[in-house]
Amino acid sequence: MKKILIIFLIIIILGIGTFFAFSYYQKDSGPQGILRLKAYPSEAVLKINNKNYQNDKGFFNIQLNPGEHNIFLSIPDYSFIETKINIKSGEIIDLGDFFLFPNNWEKENVVLDENIDQFYLTPDSNRIVYISKSSKFDWYLFNRSTQEKELFWETSSLPLDISFSSKKLVANLGDNNWQIAFLPKSLIQNSVSLTDAFKKALTDAELKQGTTSLKIIQADFYSQEDSNLIIRTEDAFYFFNFLTGAIKRIYEGESSPFFLDENYIYFIKGNGVFSKISFDTKEESQVSLYSFSIEDLENTKIRKKDDDNEFLIIEGSQKACYLESPQSLPSIIGENILDGNFSLNEQEILLTSRNKIEIYNLEKQIKSSKTLYTDIPATWFLNNDYLLFLKDKTLNIFLIKENKIWPVTSDVKNNNFLYDPSINYIFYLSDKGILKVGI
């Protein structure tokens, strides 16, 4: 009986061992998985478990056995990326684009002038408007193609607000002093006082009453005929052509700052109703049935997807709301939010609060948080994985998924930098003038 029991136990042990050996063999010899990624620069070397892999113009398509793998992407004198993946049999893992950044960025001088205080890109990104301080503030238009510059305007103060059309700019120089300047100067030699033209138009059209506000709070161009502007005062909106003097009041009452789309003005009324006005019909309609907060209405921010009627609204109470459709109730996606914006592919939302950023994924409806100390709100860079942020004059790149930071430059002046996603160039102001870096 004892021998039979021993034999039985041996059979069981051998069976278990055979089962696990077969399972291990099956796992090891089963269908492989595939890892895909695109590396920039294309010369980057990919190591997986210390084995080097070749690439086709930066694109990697590698078959791997199931299991965990160490990934190391590098190139001399550049940053590196190190991560891990766990791939299953038959699985395809696409890590997307990986960017490696130079340890020492090559900087190109764009405009050398140590007195530059601020600069801006025109809407076509081909020209730069910069302001150089002398006895007054001298405004220059710099053509990036021809490298020519032109002094087109002088002011006694810096702008508080500025908006561009293709051939003009409108600037608030403080104390209800709104001016329109022409780009280039040869079109019209002198600037036009928008404030004076607006007041005169109200009087001529008999729209001016005893309580009518004459203080312009916001102004922007709204059509290809860039003599047409939308003006917001403390108590109304107006369509105004500053060349002909034609004016029409299109809304009466308190409101948030407006947001311009191709065909509509979007704003929140003094009663919390989210509304829009058509450029074509001049008619007002309600966008959402939900009533938004009217607390600190002037600090409300409205963002919209380029091709969809989806909105991010940051109320004056610093509550961030995502409105997916006019019929739906907005989702509250953040509290104590200072600013926010849709990502470059509009699949995520970046929310900025004090010393923290939050990324809200629209498809998965989940949010992740990162500690990030910045002097001004961070901006999207390259794709959904990277941000640009500024701290103590140092401009940095932040890889969100890996929580890694790479410095770009440490000499940014007046928090003034701009990213042009069409060409992946960063322009920034230094003590020497305007410089440019690119990947």
Secondary structure, DSSP 8 states (H G I E B T S, - for coil): -HHHHHHHHHHHHHHHHHHHHHHHHHHHHS--EEEEEEEESTT-EEEETTEEE--BTTEEEEEE-SEEEEEEEE-TTB--EEEEEEE-TT-EEEEEEEE--BSS---EEEEE-TTEEEEEE-TTSSEEEEEEESSSEEEEEEETTT--EEEEEEESS--SEEEE-SSEEEEE-STT-EEEEESSTTS-SS-EEHHHHHHHHHHHTT---TT----EEEEEE-SSSTTEEEEEESSEEEEEETTT--EEEEEES-B---EE-SSEEEEEBTTSEEEEEETTT--EEEEEEEE---TTGGG-EEEE-SSSS-EEEE-TTS-EEEE-STTS--EEEESS--EEEE-TTSSEEEEEETTEEEEEETTTTEEEEEE---SS--EEETTTTEEEEEETTEEEEEETTTTEEEEEES---TT-EEEETTTTEEEEE-SSEEEEEE-
